[in-house]
Structures are given as C-alpha cells and as structure tokens.
Amino acid sequence: MNMETKFTTGFDAVRFAGYAALFDRVDAGRDVICKGAFEKSLRDRRIEGDAIPLLWQHRPDQQIGWVERIGEDERGLRVVARVDDPESGAARMLRDGKINGLSFGYRARALKQTTLDDGRQGRELAEVDLFEVSLVTRPMQGGARVHFVI
C-alpha cells in the first residue's frame, strides 16, 4: 500500500527519506506497531486527498513541510518528506546530521494489551489513524530515523 502526493515546489526544499515507525519493535512507551496498522488510514487519506503535514517535534503550530510519499513496506512506515524553508533551523540541522529522529502523531483504533518479552505490560497497535509525521530529537522508537537527505 503506497500513498503518493505530489507537490510543485522549488528546488530549494530539503528532502529526506526514512522510517517514521518500525514494525514489531517495542518503543519507549511499550507500544508495538503491527504490520498493516497504517493501511486503512493511508487509504482513507488517499481517497480524501488529504496531505500529511511534516511538523517540528509534534507541534501543530510548527509545520515545517509536507510528506510527499508514504507507505508501509516490510520494515515499517517509510516516508519521503520535505522541509519547505531550506534556511530554517530544521533544514540546517537535518543537513548537518544534528537531527534525524522521526515520529508520527496518531490515534489508536485497534489495540490490545500484551505482555512483552521482558514481562512488562504493553500495547499492540493493530490500527491507527495517522495525523502527522514529525522530525524529532528523541523518537519513541530508536530506529525511526532519517536515512537519506537530499
């Protein structure tokens, strides 16, 4: 399942690719994202023509760009996004490798309580409504990172 949104922008935007979520890994909040958790939300957004905003640190008052492509693959939720202002602090930090964490804002639609491998209680998220993707300093999932900056 891939959702692709195309925008006409100048060549100045800073683009990057990475994973906003990884499947079947326990995050710092003891949540585990299941493969397929984003499918319905991405399909609904595609049908409605809703673009996904790129935020700074999950702050809705600090939208820094847009997600251009998004979809699930075997590993997780892969994104290609852009920071619109190439002179912004976010763009500079991204280019300089000073920030590379990714995260996503969501509402859980289908989840169940589970016991994790270490015996602690956690949640399996089987379906989520995706609201936004954010560049963050500390992602809940350590491996949710930017892998390539253009």
VMD Tcl script that builds the backbone (N, CA, C; Angstrom):
set m [mol new atoms 450]
animate dup $m
set s [atomselect $m all]
$s set {name element resname resid chain x y z} {
  {N N MET 1 A 0.846 -1.173 0.000}
  {CA C MET 1 A 0.000 0.000 0.000}
  {C C MET 1 A 0.883 1.224 0.000}
  {N N ASN 2 A 0.805 2.021 -1.022}
  {CA C ASN 2 A 1.561 3.259 -1.080}
  {C C ASN 2 A 0.624 4.423 -1.294}
  {N N MET 3 A 0.907 5.504 -0.613}
  {CA C MET 3 A 0.177 6.742 -0.841}
  {C C MET 3 A 1.196 7.722 -1.369}
  {N N GLU 4 A 0.879 8.359 -2.460}
  {CA C GLU 4 A 1.809 9.307 -3.032}
  {C C GLU 4 A 1.087 10.608 -3.278}
  {N N THR 5 A 1.638 11.677 -2.779}
  {CA C THR 5 A 1.109 13.009 -3.000}
  {C C THR 5 A 2.209 13.814 -3.651}
  {N N LYS 6 A 1.888 14.464 -4.746}
  {CA C LYS 6 A 2.901 15.239 -5.458}
  {C C LYS 6 A 2.609 16.720 -5.303}
  {N N PHE 7 A 3.659 17.501 -5.140}
  {CA C PHE 7 A 3.548 18.938 -4.984}
  {C C PHE 7 A 4.475 19.606 -5.981}
  {N N THR 8 A 4.130 20.798 -6.373}
  {CA C THR 8 A 5.022 21.604 -7.198}
  {C C THR 8 A 5.743 22.548 -6.263}
  {N N THR 9 A 7.039 22.377 -6.146}
  {CA C THR 9 A 7.832 23.233 -5.271}
  {C C THR 9 A 9.104 23.614 -5.988}
  {N N GLY 10 A 9.784 24.591 -5.446}
  {CA C GLY 10 A 11.076 24.965 -5.982}
  {C C GLY 10 A 12.118 23.916 -5.634}
  {N N PHE 11 A 13.304 24.127 -6.148}
  {CA C PHE 11 A 14.376 23.170 -5.890}
  {C C PHE 11 A 15.034 23.407 -4.545}
  {N N ASP 12 A 14.550 24.406 -3.809}
  {CA C ASP 12 A 15.190 24.777 -2.560}
  {C C ASP 12 A 14.802 23.906 -1.372}
  {N N ALA 13 A 13.689 23.224 -1.444}
  {CA C ALA 13 A 13.241 22.418 -0.305}
  {C C ALA 13 A 14.272 21.339 0.008}
  {N N VAL 14 A 14.414 21.034 1.278}
  {CA C VAL 14 A 15.295 19.949 1.719}
  {C C VAL 14 A 14.436 18.701 1.855}
  {N N ARG 15 A 14.786 17.664 1.120}
  {CA C ARG 15 A 14.021 16.419 1.139}
  {C C ARG 15 A 14.807 15.341 1.877}
  {N N PHE 16 A 14.047 14.420 2.462}
  {CA C PHE 16 A 14.683 13.301 3.151}
  {C C PHE 16 A 13.804 12.072 3.062}
  {N N ALA 17 A 14.420 10.929 3.315}
  {CA C ALA 17 A 13.705 9.651 3.358}
  {C C ALA 17 A 14.090 8.944 4.644}
  {N N GLY 18 A 13.141 8.186 5.174}
  {CA C GLY 18 A 13.416 7.431 6.383}
  {C C GLY 18 A 12.176 6.681 6.837}
  {N N TYR 19 A 12.240 6.174 8.055}
  {CA C TYR 19 A 11.132 5.424 8.639}
  {C C TYR 19 A 10.591 6.171 9.858}
  {N N ALA 20 A 9.271 6.455 9.818}
  {CA C ALA 20 A 8.614 7.097 10.953}
  {C C ALA 20 A 8.178 6.075 11.991}
  {N N ALA 21 A 8.109 4.800 11.599}
  {CA C ALA 21 A 7.743 3.718 12.522}
  {C C ALA 21 A 8.344 2.428 12.011}
  {N N LEU 22 A 8.682 1.548 12.936}
  {CA C LEU 22 A 9.188 0.213 12.601}
  {C C LEU 22 A 8.242 -0.815 13.194}
  {N N PHE 23 A 7.954 -1.841 12.432}
  {CA C PHE 23 A 7.019 -2.865 12.881}
  {C C PHE 23 A 7.654 -3.833 13.869}
  {N N ASP 24 A 6.816 -4.318 14.777}
  {CA C ASP 24 A 7.173 -5.400 15.702}
  {C C ASP 24 A 8.364 -5.094 16.591}
  {N N ARG 25 A 8.512 -3.828 16.946}
  {CA C ARG 25 A 9.569 -3.418 17.873}
  {C C ARG 25 A 8.936 -2.638 19.012}
  {N N VAL 26 A 9.370 -2.901 20.203}
  {CA C VAL 26 A 8.841 -2.205 21.379}
  {C C VAL 26 A 9.461 -0.810 21.431}
  {N N ASP 27 A 8.602 0.207 21.586}
  {CA C ASP 27 A 9.123 1.568 21.691}
  {C C ASP 27 A 9.252 1.969 23.165}
  {N N ALA 28 A 9.665 3.187 23.407}
  {CA C ALA 28 A 9.901 3.657 24.774}
  {C C ALA 28 A 8.619 3.728 25.601}
  {N N GLY 29 A 7.477 3.782 24.952}
  {CA C GLY 29 A 6.200 3.789 25.660}
  {C C GLY 29 A 5.586 2.408 25.793}
  {N N ARG 30 A 6.338 1.370 25.417}
  {CA C ARG 30 A 5.931 -0.039 25.458}
  {C C ARG 30 A 4.812 -0.356 24.463}
  {N N ASP 31 A 4.783 0.394 23.353}
  {CA C ASP 31 A 3.872 0.090 22.258}
  {C C ASP 31 A 4.617 -0.671 21.174}
  {N N VAL 32 A 3.881 -1.539 20.491}
  {CA C VAL 32 A 4.405 -2.282 19.343}
  {C C VAL 32 A 3.471 -2.011 18.172}
  {N N ILE 33 A 4.010 -1.504 17.081}
  {CA C ILE 33 A 3.220 -1.229 15.884}
  {C C ILE 33 A 3.173 -2.499 15.046}
  {N N CYS 34 A 1.973 -2.949 14.718}
  {CA C CYS 34 A 1.793 -4.156 13.904}
  {C C CYS 34 A 1.808 -3.803 12.419}
  {N N LYS 35 A 2.332 -4.715 11.627}
  {CA C LYS 35 A 2.294 -4.547 10.174}
  {C C LYS 35 A 0.831 -4.405 9.761}
  {N N GLY 36 A 0.554 -3.445 8.908}
  {CA C GLY 36 A -0.808 -3.189 8.456}
  {C C GLY 36 A -1.536 -2.135 9.274}
  {N N ALA 37 A -0.912 -1.649 10.348}
  {CA C ALA 37 A -1.586 -0.699 11.243}
  {C C ALA 37 A -1.966 0.609 10.546}
  {N N PHE 38 A -1.221 0.992 9.520}
  {CA C PHE 38 A -1.452 2.267 8.851}
  {C C PHE 38 A -2.303 2.143 7.579}
  {N N GLU 39 A -2.553 0.932 7.117}
  {CA C GLU 39 A -3.181 0.724 5.805}
  {C C GLU 39 A -4.493 1.472 5.627}
  {N N LYS 40 A -5.422 1.317 6.546}
  {CA C LYS 40 A -6.733 1.953 6.392}
  {C C LYS 40 A -6.609 3.472 6.422}
  {N N SER 41 A -5.836 3.995 7.343}
  {CA C SER 41 A -5.669 5.439 7.446}
  {C C SER 41 A -5.057 6.017 6.168}
  {N N LEU 42 A -4.037 5.354 5.636}
  {CA C LEU 42 A -3.402 5.830 4.403}
  {C C LEU 42 A -4.372 5.741 3.231}
  {N N ARG 43 A -5.120 4.667 3.156}
  {CA C ARG 43 A -6.110 4.505 2.080}
  {C C ARG 43 A -7.167 5.607 2.172}
  {N N ASP 44 A -7.689 5.859 3.373}
  {CA C ASP 44 A -8.703 6.892 3.552}
  {C C ASP 44 A -8.162 8.273 3.196}
  {N N ARG 45 A -6.946 8.564 3.592}
  {CA C ARG 45 A -6.346 9.870 3.280}
  {C C ARG 45 A -6.166 10.025 1.783}
  {N N ARG 46 A -5.751 8.948 1.114}
  {CA C ARG 46 A -5.570 8.998 -0.338}
  {C C ARG 46 A -6.907 9.281 -1.024}
  {N N ILE 47 A -7.951 8.589 -0.603}
  {CA C ILE 47 A -9.281 8.777 -1.183}
  {C C ILE 47 A -9.760 10.211 -0.964}
  {N N GLU 48 A -9.532 10.747 0.202}
  {CA C GLU 48 A -9.985 12.095 0.530}
  {C C GLU 48 A -9.044 13.181 0.008}
  {N N GLY 49 A -7.866 12.784 -0.480}
  {CA C GLY 49 A -6.903 13.756 -0.992}
  {C C GLY 49 A -6.203 14.551 0.089}
  {N N ASP 50 A -6.158 14.014 1.303}
  {CA C ASP 50 A -5.525 14.709 2.430}
  {C C ASP 50 A -4.014 14.504 2.417}
  {N N ALA 51 A -3.280 15.595 2.411}
  {CA C ALA 51 A -1.829 15.532 2.534}
  {C C ALA 51 A -1.470 15.427 4.018}
  {N N ILE 52 A -0.340 14.828 4.293}
  {CA C ILE 52 A 0.115 14.652 5.672}
  {C C ILE 52 A 1.166 15.715 5.982}
  {N N PRO 53 A 0.931 16.517 7.010}
  {CA C PRO 53 A 1.891 17.567 7.342}
  {C C PRO 53 A 3.144 17.007 8.018}
  {N N LEU 54 A 4.253 17.706 7.800}
  {CA C LEU 54 A 5.502 17.433 8.495}
  {C C LEU 54 A 5.647 18.504 9.562}
  {N N LEU 55 A 5.696 18.068 10.819}
  {CA C LEU 55 A 5.789 19.002 11.945}
  {C C LEU 55 A 7.169 18.938 12.590}
  {N N TRP 56 A 7.474 19.960 13.348}
  {CA C TRP 56 A 8.676 20.014 14.172}
  {C C TRP 56 A 8.287 19.587 15.579}
  {N N GLN 57 A 8.829 18.474 16.050}
  {CA C GLN 57 A 8.650 17.990 17.420}
  {C C GLN 57 A 7.170 17.820 17.804}
  {N N HIS 58 A 6.330 17.406 16.858}
  {CA C HIS 58 A 4.894 17.175 17.085}
  {C C HIS 58 A 4.121 18.455 17.416}
  {N N ARG 59 A 4.665 19.597 17.087}
  {CA C ARG 59 A 3.991 20.864 17.405}
  {C C ARG 59 A 3.147 21.319 16.220}
  {N N PRO 60 A 1.822 21.285 16.340}
  {CA C PRO 60 A 0.963 21.675 15.227}
  {C C PRO 60 A 1.142 23.133 14.797}
  {N N ASP 61 A 1.663 23.968 15.690}
  {CA C ASP 61 A 1.915 25.364 15.337}
  {C C ASP 61 A 3.248 25.536 14.617}
  {N N GLN 62 A 3.987 24.427 14.407}
  {CA C GLN 62 A 5.271 24.497 13.720}
  {C C GLN 62 A 5.321 23.471 12.591}
  {N N GLN 63 A 4.470 23.690 11.597}
  {CA C GLN 63 A 4.533 22.844 10.409}
  {C C GLN 63 A 5.704 23.321 9.568}
  {N N ILE 64 A 6.606 22.395 9.238}
  {CA C ILE 64 A 7.816 22.761 8.509}
  {C C ILE 64 A 7.817 22.234 7.082}
  {N N GLY 65 A 6.823 21.439 6.721}
  {CA C GLY 65 A 6.778 20.902 5.363}
  {C C GLY 65 A 5.654 19.915 5.197}
  {N N TRP 66 A 5.847 19.003 4.243}
  {CA C TRP 66 A 4.832 18.013 3.891}
  {C C TRP 66 A 5.466 16.654 3.634}
  {N N VAL 67 A 4.705 15.631 3.889}
  {CA C VAL 67 A 5.102 14.273 3.498}
  {C C VAL 67 A 4.710 14.120 2.030}
  {N N GLU 68 A 5.662 13.784 1.191}
  {CA C GLU 68 A 5.407 13.648 -0.241}
  {C C GLU 68 A 5.022 12.228 -0.640}
  {N N ARG 69 A 5.617 11.253 0.009}
  {CA C ARG 69 A 5.290 9.845 -0.229}
  {C C ARG 69 A 5.304 9.127 1.104}
  {N N ILE 70 A 4.376 8.180 1.226}
  {CA C ILE 70 A 4.305 7.430 2.473}
  {C C ILE 70 A 3.680 6.077 2.184}
  {N N GLY 71 A 4.162 5.068 2.856}
  {CA C GLY 71 A 3.578 3.747 2.685}
  {C C GLY 71 A 4.259 2.736 3.585}
  {N N GLU 72 A 3.555 1.648 3.808}
  {CA C GLU 72 A 4.125 0.542 4.572}
  {C C GLU 72 A 4.951 -0.341 3.653}
  {N N ASP 73 A 6.080 -0.801 4.156}
  {CA C ASP 73 A 6.822 -1.870 3.493}
  {C C ASP 73 A 7.076 -2.948 4.546}
  {N N GLU 74 A 7.928 -3.880 4.282}
  {CA C GLU 74 A 8.165 -4.981 5.224}
  {C C GLU 74 A 8.742 -4.502 6.549}
  {N N ARG 75 A 9.476 -3.386 6.526}
  {CA C ARG 75 A 10.157 -2.905 7.719}
  {C C ARG 75 A 9.299 -1.989 8.586}
  {N N GLY 76 A 8.520 -1.118 7.928}
  {CA C GLY 76 A 7.756 -0.149 8.699}
  {C C GLY 76 A 7.082 0.882 7.823}
  {N N LEU 77 A 6.883 2.060 8.390}
  {CA C LEU 77 A 6.240 3.169 7.691}
  {C C LEU 77 A 7.325 4.050 7.090}
  {N N ARG 78 A 7.506 3.906 5.787}
  {CA C ARG 78 A 8.559 4.632 5.062}
  {C C ARG 78 A 7.996 5.947 4.542}
  {N N VAL 79 A 8.762 7.016 4.726}
  {CA C VAL 79 A 8.326 8.332 4.284}
  {C C VAL 79 A 9.399 9.014 3.444}
  {N N VAL 80 A 8.944 9.819 2.515}
  {CA C VAL 80 A 9.770 10.804 1.819}
  {C C VAL 80 A 9.067 12.124 2.082}
  {N N ALA 81 A 9.791 13.068 2.649}
  {CA C ALA 81 A 9.177 14.330 3.053}
  {C C ALA 81 A 10.098 15.477 2.701}
  {N N ARG 82 A 9.551 16.679 2.855}
  {CA C ARG 82 A 10.348 17.867 2.549}
  {C C ARG 82 A 10.169 18.918 3.625}
  {N N VAL 83 A 11.251 19.609 3.905}
  {CA C VAL 83 A 11.239 20.807 4.740}
  {C C VAL 83 A 11.232 21.976 3.759}
  {N N ASP 84 A 10.178 22.778 3.800}
  {CA C ASP 84 A 9.973 23.790 2.768}
  {C C ASP 84 A 10.985 24.930 2.783}
  {N N ASP 85 A 11.404 25.389 3.951}
  {CA C ASP 85 A 12.329 26.525 4.042}
  {C C ASP 85 A 13.747 25.993 4.219}
  {N N PRO 86 A 14.578 26.062 3.163}
  {CA C PRO 86 A 15.929 25.499 3.251}
  {C C PRO 86 A 16.839 26.241 4.218}
  {N N GLU 87 A 16.428 27.435 4.634}
  {CA C GLU 87 A 17.247 28.221 5.569}
  {C C GLU 87 A 16.770 28.086 7.012}
  {N N SER 88 A 15.728 27.313 7.236}
  {CA C SER 88 A 15.215 27.155 8.602}
  {C C SER 88 A 16.195 26.366 9.456}
  {N N GLY 89 A 16.017 26.505 10.751}
  {CA C GLY 89 A 16.846 25.736 11.676}
  {C C GLY 89 A 16.676 24.242 11.476}
  {N N ALA 90 A 15.443 23.810 11.216}
  {CA C ALA 90 A 15.178 22.384 10.995}
  {C C ALA 90 A 15.940 21.869 9.780}
  {N N ALA 91 A 15.918 22.635 8.688}
  {CA C ALA 91 A 16.623 22.220 7.468}
  {C C ALA 91 A 18.131 22.159 7.697}
  {N N ARG 92 A 18.669 23.167 8.375}
  {CA C ARG 92 A 20.113 23.175 8.652}
  {C C ARG 92 A 20.510 21.991 9.532}
  {N N MET 93 A 19.722 21.746 10.589}
  {CA C MET 93 A 20.035 20.632 11.483}
  {C C MET 93 A 19.929 19.294 10.752}
  {N N LEU 94 A 18.972 19.174 9.880}
  {CA C LEU 94 A 18.792 17.951 9.096}
  {C C LEU 94 A 19.986 17.739 8.169}
  {N N ARG 95 A 20.368 18.783 7.433}
  {CA C ARG 95 A 21.520 18.676 6.516}
  {C C ARG 95 A 22.809 18.379 7.269}
  {N N ASP 96 A 22.964 18.969 8.464}
  {CA C ASP 96 A 24.196 18.793 9.248}
  {C C ASP 96 A 24.202 17.502 10.066}
  {N N GLY 97 A 23.123 16.730 10.011}
  {CA C GLY 97 A 23.044 15.484 10.762}
  {C C GLY 97 A 22.826 15.685 12.254}
  {N N LYS 98 A 22.374 16.860 12.661}
  {CA C LYS 98 A 22.161 17.143 14.082}
  {C C LYS 98 A 20.788 16.702 14.560}
  {N N ILE 99 A 19.903 16.400 13.629}
  {CA C ILE 99 A 18.609 15.819 13.972}
  {C C ILE 99 A 18.290 14.775 12.918}
  {N N ASN 100 A 17.841 13.613 13.381}
  {CA C ASN 100 A 17.484 12.565 12.421}
  {C C ASN 100 A 16.370 11.655 12.941}
  {N N GLY 101 A 15.731 12.046 14.026}
  {CA C GLY 101 A 14.646 11.245 14.570}
  {C C GLY 101 A 13.334 11.515 13.849}
  {N N LEU 102 A 12.542 10.473 13.686}
  {CA C LEU 102 A 11.214 10.598 13.096}
  {C C LEU 102 A 10.187 9.988 14.037}
  {N N SER 103 A 8.989 10.525 13.983}
  {CA C SER 103 A 7.893 10.032 14.794}
  {C C SER 103 A 6.599 10.342 14.064}
  {N N PHE 104 A 5.498 9.892 14.614}
  {CA C PHE 104 A 4.208 10.144 13.972}
  {C C PHE 104 A 3.156 10.410 15.037}
  {N N GLY 105 A 2.200 11.258 14.688}
  {CA C GLY 105 A 1.065 11.535 15.551}
  {C C GLY 105 A -0.104 10.677 15.108}
  {N N TYR 106 A -0.822 10.102 16.059}
  {CA C TYR 106 A -1.857 9.133 15.723}
  {C C TYR 106 A -2.911 9.032 16.809}
  {N N ARG 107 A -3.992 8.357 16.474}
  {CA C ARG 107 A -4.991 7.909 17.434}
  {C C ARG 107 A -5.126 6.408 17.225}
  {N N ALA 108 A -5.067 5.636 18.290}
  {CA C ALA 108 A -5.206 4.178 18.196}
  {C C ALA 108 A -6.655 3.814 17.902}
  {N N ARG 109 A -6.869 2.974 16.897}
  {CA C ARG 109 A -8.208 2.487 16.546}
  {C C ARG 109 A -8.420 1.047 17.006}
  {N N ALA 110 A -7.396 0.246 16.906}
  {CA C ALA 110 A -7.481 -1.153 17.340}
  {C C ALA 110 A -6.188 -1.489 18.066}
  {N N LEU 111 A -6.322 -1.856 19.328}
  {CA C LEU 111 A -5.145 -2.211 20.114}
  {C C LEU 111 A -5.537 -3.276 21.115}
  {N N LYS 112 A -4.513 -3.938 21.603}
  {CA C LYS 112 A -4.753 -4.893 22.679}
  {C C LYS 112 A -3.593 -4.835 23.650}
  {N N GLN 113 A -3.906 -5.098 24.900}
  {CA C GLN 113 A -2.875 -5.173 25.930}
  {C C GLN 113 A -2.114 -6.476 25.723}
  {N N THR 114 A -0.823 -6.429 25.970}
  {CA C THR 114 A 0.001 -7.610 25.779}
  {C C THR 114 A 1.117 -7.625 26.808}
  {N N THR 115 A 1.677 -8.776 27.034}
  {CA C THR 115 A 2.848 -8.899 27.893}
  {C C THR 115 A 4.076 -8.967 26.995}
  {N N LEU 116 A 5.012 -8.071 27.215}
  {CA C LEU 116 A 6.225 -8.006 26.407}
  {C C LEU 116 A 7.209 -9.094 26.829}
  {N N ASP 117 A 8.235 -9.286 26.028}
  {CA C ASP 117 A 9.236 -10.322 26.303}
  {C C ASP 117 A 9.882 -10.174 27.675}
  {N N ASP 118 A 9.991 -8.935 28.170}
  {CA C ASP 118 A 10.627 -8.719 29.470}
  {C C ASP 118 A 9.628 -8.804 30.630}
  {N N GLY 119 A 8.367 -9.185 30.335}
  {CA C GLY 119 A 7.357 -9.346 31.372}
  {C C GLY 119 A 6.527 -8.112 31.660}
  {N N ARG 120 A 6.940 -6.962 31.149}
  {CA C ARG 120 A 6.169 -5.739 31.361}
  {C C ARG 120 A 4.918 -5.740 30.485}
  {N N GLN 121 A 3.932 -4.964 30.903}
  {CA C GLN 121 A 2.722 -4.802 30.102}
  {C C GLN 121 A 2.962 -3.765 29.010}
  {N N GLY 122 A 2.382 -4.007 27.849}
  {CA C GLY 122 A 2.494 -3.090 26.725}
  {C C GLY 122 A 1.233 -3.153 25.887}
  {N N ARG 123 A 1.284 -2.483 24.727}
  {CA C ARG 123 A 0.145 -2.477 23.823}
  {C C ARG 123 A 0.603 -2.843 22.419}
  {N N GLU 124 A -0.213 -3.605 21.721}
  {CA C GLU 124 A -0.018 -3.861 20.295}
  {C C GLU 124 A -0.997 -2.969 19.546}
  {N N LEU 125 A -0.479 -2.131 18.680}
  {CA C LEU 125 A -1.315 -1.230 17.894}
  {C C LEU 125 A -1.551 -1.870 16.535}
  {N N ALA 126 A -2.780 -2.337 16.301}
  {CA C ALA 126 A -3.121 -3.032 15.065}
  {C C ALA 126 A -3.695 -2.097 14.011}
  {N N GLU 127 A -4.290 -0.974 14.450}
  {CA C GLU 127 A -4.820 0.007 13.500}
  {C C GLU 127 A -4.749 1.380 14.139}
  {N N VAL 128 A -4.187 2.337 13.390}
  {CA C VAL 128 A -4.073 3.708 13.877}
  {C C VAL 128 A -4.529 4.688 12.804}
  {N N ASP 129 A -5.060 5.828 13.256}
  {CA C ASP 129 A -5.318 6.961 12.371}
  {C C ASP 129 A -4.082 7.834 12.411}
  {N N LEU 130 A -3.462 8.032 11.279}
  {CA C LEU 130 A -2.247 8.837 11.179}
  {C C LEU 130 A -2.614 10.299 10.950}
  {N N PHE 131 A -2.078 11.200 11.781}
  {CA C PHE 131 A -2.357 12.631 11.656}
  {C C PHE 131 A -1.195 13.413 11.065}
  {N N GLU 132 A 0.013 13.045 11.469}
  {CA C GLU 132 A 1.187 13.823 11.062}
  {C C GLU 132 A 2.443 12.997 11.237}
  {N N VAL 133 A 3.517 13.457 10.610}
  {CA C VAL 133 A 4.860 12.928 10.809}
  {C C VAL 133 A 5.696 14.091 11.316}
  {N N SER 134 A 6.603 13.805 12.234}
  {CA C SER 134 A 7.431 14.860 12.827}
  {C C SER 134 A 8.912 14.518 12.785}
  {N N LEU 135 A 9.713 15.558 12.586}
  {CA C LEU 135 A 11.148 15.470 12.865}
  {C C LEU 135 A 11.296 15.704 14.359}
  {N N VAL 136 A 12.004 14.813 15.042}
  {CA C VAL 136 A 12.137 14.906 16.496}
  {C C VAL 136 A 13.573 14.631 16.926}
  {N N THR 137 A 13.913 15.136 18.092}
  {CA C THR 137 A 15.246 14.867 18.625}
  {C C THR 137 A 15.329 13.476 19.245}
  {N N ARG 138 A 14.227 13.016 19.861}
  {CA C ARG 138 A 14.224 11.704 20.521}
  {C C ARG 138 A 12.978 10.916 20.124}
  {N N PRO 139 A 13.099 10.064 19.121}
  {CA C PRO 139 A 11.926 9.277 18.722}
  {C C PRO 139 A 11.604 8.199 19.751}
  {N N MET 140 A 10.329 7.858 19.853}
  {CA C MET 140 A 9.913 6.771 20.753}
  {C C MET 140 A 10.540 5.447 20.327}
  {N N GLN 141 A 10.698 5.247 19.031}
  {CA C GLN 141 A 11.387 4.066 18.521}
  {C C GLN 141 A 12.791 4.510 18.120}
  {N N GLY 142 A 13.781 3.931 18.748}
  {CA C GLY 142 A 15.154 4.334 18.481}
  {C C GLY 142 A 15.559 4.234 17.028}
  {N N GLY 143 A 14.998 3.283 16.291}
  {CA C GLY 143 A 15.368 3.082 14.889}
  {C C GLY 143 A 14.544 3.889 13.909}
  {N N ALA 144 A 13.593 4.683 14.386}
  {CA C ALA 144 A 12.775 5.521 13.489}
  {C C ALA 144 A 13.596 6.760 13.147}
  {N N ARG 145 A 14.262 6.704 12.011}
  {CA C ARG 145 A 15.261 7.720 11.676}
  {C C ARG 145 A 15.213 8.123 10.214}
  {N N VAL 146 A 15.781 9.300 9.962}
  {CA C VAL 146 A 16.070 9.756 8.607}
  {C C VAL 146 A 17.272 8.957 8.138}
  {N N HIS 147 A 17.199 8.433 6.916}
  {CA C HIS 147 A 18.308 7.637 6.380}
  {C C HIS 147 A 19.018 8.328 5.229}
  {N N PHE 148 A 18.342 9.298 4.618}
  {CA C PHE 148 A 18.918 9.927 3.441}
  {C C PHE 148 A 18.388 11.346 3.328}
  {N N VAL 149 A 19.293 12.317 3.138}
  {CA C VAL 149 A 18.908 13.713 2.967}
  {C C VAL 149 A 19.328 14.145 1.587}
  {N N ILE 150 A 18.410 14.806 0.894}
  {CA C ILE 150 A 18.677 15.269 -0.489}
  {C C ILE 150 A 18.841 16.773 -0.462}
}
mol reanalyze $m
mol bondsrecalc $m
mol representation Tube
mol addrep $m
